[in-house]
Amino acid sequence: TITAESFAGMFMGDGSGITGVSATSVGTLTGVSPLALEGENVDDFQTTLQVEEPVSDQVIVIPNSSGTIITTGNDNLIDAVGTVNTGSWQAGVIQDTYVSDYLTISDGSINGVNIGSTVPDSGRFIDLTAVNGISLGDGLIKISPEEMGYLDDAMPGTIAENKAIVLDRDLSITGLKSITLSEDFFSALVGVDNIIIDDSNIGPVDDTNLMTLSNGTVTVDGTLAATTLTGDGSG
């Protein structure tokens, strides 16, 4: 037994009886493989700790907990994952019953039960943003991003610039300034300001029998019936 406050020299042996050696007194271990662990059995196999060449001071913290250190060779032992702030998920099926907040899928597809609903053939979403549009009905119906812009904020019964026209519950629409028709227009009743036009009357709402033409000429192909006719007929 050697007892000394300081010793300059070299010990030979396994050092199993040496106690009271602090980590700071060991100093710096040099080499690519400074530590080799033999294990319980003395044989030809050891576990060697290797280091890459440091280009700056690095610190690796051993946590204050019991467990197995995970490496790329035994990462299958991970049975629980907390919050993944950055990186990519390259594993298999997520075994949780739901994703509680936000889920961003890049260059992927969903082929299982739909998110947001317990019914497999439907999905419910609070907000849906599509970069390349939406495909519905097994791809038979496609809505492009431009078309989605026409639908966004479209109000039933109200006309807005560059928005789709949606009738309200009364099948009415307001806000139109002009209509250009290339074919015939048919309606049971048309009201323009206080002018009414139907199958038998043209004139103000309060006097539907009155008809005034800009050229002052009325051509009747048939019989003209009137209670009173005025004028000298010179024209």
C-alpha atoms as one frame of an Amber mdcrd trajectory, in Angstrom:
protein
   0.000   0.000   0.000   1.333   3.403  -1.017  -0.084   6.512   0.634   1.080
   9.871  -0.663  -0.341  13.314  -1.316   1.496  13.444  -4.611   3.306  10.880
  -6.671   5.370  11.290  -9.806   5.856   8.029 -11.551   3.893   5.086 -12.983
   1.739   2.385 -11.412   1.569  -1.070 -12.959  -1.638  -3.098 -12.586  -5.363
  -2.725 -13.133  -5.757   0.038 -10.541  -8.792  -1.674  -8.995  -7.691  -0.668
  -5.510  -7.110   3.000  -6.282  -9.768   5.258  -4.736 -10.274   8.964  -4.341
  -9.241   9.857  -7.878 -11.380  12.797  -9.103 -12.161  13.507 -12.723 -10.128
  16.708 -12.638  -7.028  14.847 -11.504  -7.154  12.473 -14.468  -6.359  15.304
 -16.835  -6.861  15.167 -20.598  -7.000  11.799 -22.342  -5.339  11.947 -25.731
  -5.803   9.814 -28.807  -8.726   8.824 -31.020  -9.664   5.921 -28.709  -8.657
   7.014 -25.195 -10.905   4.547 -23.354 -11.498   0.830 -23.933 -13.976  -0.987
 -21.664 -13.359  -4.702 -21.207 -16.610  -5.703 -19.559 -17.138  -8.569 -17.138
 -15.286 -11.191 -19.179 -11.645 -10.710 -20.134 -11.535 -11.716 -23.797 -10.707
 -10.333 -27.229 -13.705  -7.981 -27.338 -13.914  -4.513 -25.844 -16.107  -1.432
 -26.157 -13.990   1.520 -27.242 -14.960   5.167 -26.897 -13.733   7.136 -29.875
 -13.772  10.868 -30.540 -13.684  12.918 -33.705 -10.962  15.523 -33.897 -12.323
  18.585 -32.028 -12.113  21.923 -33.823 -13.492  23.764 -30.769 -14.290  22.987
 -27.147 -17.312  20.672 -26.873 -19.297  19.450 -23.866 -21.292  16.197 -23.714
 -23.562  16.017 -20.653 -24.489  12.670 -19.105 -28.026  13.188 -17.714 -28.938
  12.692 -14.071 -31.124   9.665 -14.729 -30.955   5.913 -15.107 -31.326   4.289
 -18.478 -29.575   3.122 -21.619 -27.541   5.477 -23.789 -29.109   5.539 -27.260
 -26.926   5.328 -30.363 -27.645   4.855 -34.036 -27.276   1.124 -33.457 -29.959
   0.739 -30.786 -32.378   3.615 -31.436 -35.138   1.019 -31.819 -35.209   0.908
 -28.002 -36.852   4.357 -27.904 -40.425   3.706 -26.755 -41.553   7.310 -26.183
 -40.918  10.592 -27.981 -41.536  14.046 -26.562 -41.762  17.229 -28.609 -39.773
  17.149 -31.850 -38.947  20.808 -32.486 -36.806  20.372 -35.585 -35.792  17.592
 -37.929 -37.630  15.015 -40.021 -39.784  12.095 -38.930 -38.492   9.049 -40.789
 -40.117   6.361 -38.665 -43.193   4.271 -39.322 -46.761   4.776 -38.121 -47.330
   7.292 -35.323 -48.929   5.179 -32.607 -50.695   8.058 -30.835 -54.458   8.401
 -31.319 -54.215  11.967 -32.579 -51.982  14.956 -33.293 -53.145  17.544 -30.780
 -52.017  20.779 -32.430 -50.553  21.360 -35.869 -49.233  18.837 -38.380 -47.304
  19.884 -41.481 -46.815  17.228 -44.165 -44.302  18.047 -46.928 -44.165  15.878
 -50.055 -46.317  13.191 -48.427 -49.748  11.615 -48.573 -52.403  10.381 -46.149
 -53.768   6.951 -46.988 -55.177   5.918 -43.615 -58.153   7.131 -41.613 -58.817
  10.799 -42.324 -57.593  13.426 -39.885 -60.296  15.290 -37.980 -63.112  12.752
 -38.078 -63.988   9.365 -36.649 -65.776   8.499 -39.912 -63.222   7.068 -42.359
 -64.807   8.601 -45.468 -64.807  12.245 -44.365 -62.564  14.882 -42.863 -63.237
  18.051 -40.892 -60.772  20.927 -40.783 -60.910  24.380 -39.198 -58.452  25.846
 -41.717 -57.260  24.308 -44.983 -54.529  25.856 -47.118 -53.450  24.165 -50.347
 -50.418  25.130 -52.422 -51.261  23.128 -55.548 -55.046  23.025 -55.163 -57.433
  20.365 -53.896 -58.377  17.077 -55.557 -61.777  15.617 -54.645 -63.676  12.484
 -55.593 -60.623  10.307 -56.329 -59.183  13.077 -58.492 -62.326  13.593 -60.591
 -62.899  17.100 -59.184 -59.943  19.468 -59.005 -60.004  22.954 -57.514 -56.983
  25.052 -58.454 -55.513  27.734 -56.160 -56.946  30.394 -58.493 -60.425  28.880
 -58.210 -60.096  28.701 -54.442 -59.418  32.444 -54.465 -62.803  33.010 -56.134
 -64.510  31.013 -53.380 -62.689  32.630 -50.462 -64.939  35.139 -48.618 -67.725
  34.767 -51.202 -70.963  35.951 -49.535 -74.342  34.385 -50.436 -76.604  36.878
 -52.169 -73.916  39.553 -52.570 -71.759  40.354 -55.584 -68.064  41.054 -54.917
 -65.161  41.690 -57.277 -63.411  38.505 -58.466 -65.599  36.302 -56.267 -67.992
  33.501 -57.113 -71.718  34.305 -57.284 -73.710  32.409 -54.654 -77.468  32.859
 -54.299 -78.923  33.404 -50.851 -81.689  31.309 -49.304 -84.317  33.319 -51.211
 -82.474  32.619 -54.482 -81.723  36.349 -54.736 -78.614  38.295 -55.660 -77.739
  41.974 -55.192 -74.904  44.223 -56.293 -74.948  43.660 -60.080 -74.258  46.736
 -62.238 -74.867  45.379 -65.725 -75.692  42.157 -67.546 -74.784  41.427 -71.166
 -76.750  38.586 -72.781 -75.920  36.859 -76.049 -79.206  34.935 -76.125 -82.837
  35.550 -75.141 -83.797  36.492 -71.613 -86.965  34.990 -70.161 -88.575  35.929
 -66.866 -92.057  35.830 -65.386 -91.526  39.282 -63.834 -88.737  41.806 -64.221
 -88.553  44.891 -61.999 -86.153  47.711 -62.915 -86.319  50.635 -60.464 -90.046
  51.446 -60.704 -90.516  49.931 -64.170 -92.226  46.611 -64.574 -91.961  44.401
 -67.638 -93.944  41.200 -67.892 -95.850  39.254 -70.524 -98.595  41.894 -70.814
 -97.346  45.207 -69.404 -94.538  47.717 -69.869 -94.532  50.800 -67.687 -94.229
  52.216 -64.172 -95.307  50.010 -61.317 -98.172  52.358 -60.421 -99.279  52.670
 -64.084 -98.474  49.436 -65.893-100.535  50.421 -68.986 -98.254  53.365 -69.809
 -95.596  52.773 -72.480 -93.237  55.491 -73.742 -90.728  54.867 -76.534 -87.727
  57.097 -77.312 -88.478  57.336 -81.062 -92.138  58.125 -80.484 -93.261  55.275
 -82.729 -95.222  52.198 -81.780 -95.658  49.488 -84.395 -98.443  47.007 -83.808
 -98.638  43.882 -85.911-102.220  42.904 -85.202-105.174  44.566 -83.501-104.842
  47.706 -81.390-107.478  47.916 -78.657-107.887  51.146 -76.692-110.570  52.831
 -74.619-109.661  56.247 -76.042-107.405  57.318 -78.896-106.320  60.949 -79.335
-104.511  62.750 -82.140-105.295  63.700 -85.721-103.615  60.713 -87.292-101.654
  62.922 -89.677 -98.461  60.937 -89.118
